């Protein structure tokens, strides 16, 4: 069994990942539940292979949770574009400073691989669809800026300290437990929620939404 650590493991994506990993691995979750929900883990929270730690990555004294860890999935972050404009310092602390803390823990304890959930928002409003991963970076808001800077931090630390880094710039992930409310919900989640409540929408040529 591998020993794996997942940050943000109580979130939408993180909880699905943990459900898969815990079947054959020892999994530690670090999540402060600021955006995640412990209910997302109801199917696995009592699993003997799972350890849940309610902590913020900006807290000190997390070293013990990284001992003997072989792989880290880093999904913890503040999300949503509009709140990031109102409170950019919070986003920098949660998305950048916390990532620096994480990769330092990994360096200090010999963790040799990190998989990072980056964001397609780093492309801004791309000129081409589908969007190639080599498209120009255009971080228009504090959220997208901090997610991209965290990616750069990981890549740089990885090169210097010989840590394998995989960064996934995710586009509109959807499925069970996806958020459909708040300042920003994943596009497909919003559409499916409207459909479930009898309010389907049609997107017309100019991007305007029209009720069927």
Secondary structure as UniProt FT lines:
FT   STRAND          2..7
FT   TURN            8..10
FT   HELIX           12..21
FT   TURN            22..24
FT   STRAND          25..30
FT   HELIX           38..41
FT   TURN            42..46
FT   TURN            48..49
FT   STRAND          50..53
FT   TURN            57..58
FT   HELIX           63..66
FT   TURN            67..68
FT   STRAND          71..74
FT   HELIX           81..86
FT   HELIX           88..91
FT   HELIX           92..97
FT   HELIX           98..108
FT   TURN            109..110
FT   STRAND          113..119
FT   HELIX           120..123
FT   TURN            133..134
FT   HELIX           142..161
FT   STRAND          164..170
FT   TURN            176..177
FT   HELIX           187..196
FT   TURN            197..198
FT   STRAND          201..203
FT   TURN            205..206
FT   STRAND          209..211
//
